[in-house]
Amino acid sequence: MELIKNYFPDLTKQQLEQFEKLESLYQDWNLKINVVSRKDIDELYLRHVLHSLGIAKVMQFNPGANVLDVGTGGGFPGIPLAIMFPETNFHLVDSIAKKLKVVNEVVEGLGITNVRTTHSRVEEIDEQFDFIVSRAVAIMPTFVHWVKGKIAKPQNHELKNGILYLKGGDLSEELESYKTATIYNLTDYYKEDFFDTKKVVHLPLKYKG
């Protein structure tokens, strides 16, 4: 929790309370439905919460913006981002129902009102969003195919509407055909060794009506 306070010193009292509650909620639910590995649950704030908030280091979502979290799993990056941006709407999608059960329980336990969930494949979501976030659920060409036609037309942010993707390792081959992609190294924001190869990729996508 000190990590969160250190890197995000301007959190409100409510945000701090919600971030603090995350650990006990996940530990409790993880005993019933395993959504986070045992090693990771011990380092929840570093490996999951802080990692998810890497997106918040490169992007400030506006009030009223709509964000889709694809393959949210146990609720990452969607839940930490929803705490960070309480006036932004987050739609968390996963094809595995038991993971979303944990997400829903955590959301309820935190008293978050800006999150909704859908048990579905992302291709079946018939809506449009300002941004689509995810944590490395597929290589970029596959992911782009999945979210085709899901980007909204109005541009209301500093960064162009599109994908914000948490990825690691060498992405040069994967992103070779995406000339508009921007890579943000998380080592520019965090000093922990865990982030040495971690990145946020911003890929603008055009609206397709």
Secondary structure, DSSP 8 states (H G I E B T S, - for coil): -HHHHHH-TT--HHHHHHHHHHHHHHHHHHHHS--S-HHHHHTHIIIIIIHHTHHHHH----TT-EEEEET-TTTTTHHHHHHH-TTSEEEEEES-HHHHHHHHHHHHHHT--SEEEEES-GGG----BSEEEEESSS-HHHHHHHTTT-B-S---SSS-SEEEEEEES--TTTTTT-TT-EEEEGGGT--SGGGTTEEEEEEE-----
